[in-house]
């Protein structure tokens, strides 16, 4: 059943005239975050990259940077090497050792694993795809 005219008008008011149904899932997600996170506050996000492409993750980094500059604080759980690269972020890594503070993204196991994989995918894939 197509959305009613009233639903479209409500959506336009909520998202500053942006029609979410005309956007990709990731673009819609970023739009919702942009308008829902407009007030300074403390925000908790659990793996927001799950809905986002590479480009949209970069857009999220810009939004998080803007939010921090405006005085908000964001606590973020992520598996994204892109999101951990946000300048000025406090990085905490959780593993078998417990929780530790890390000074730079390059020190995170997550980043090392992605780099190693991207440098030589066959090194990993040969174990996964053996017949």
Secondary structure by P-SEA (a helix, b strand, c coil): ccccaaaaaaaaaaacccccccccaaaaaaaaaaaaaccbbbbbbccccccccaaaaaaaaaaaaaaaaabbbbbcccccccccccccccccccccccbbbbccccccaaaaaaaaaaacccccccccccc
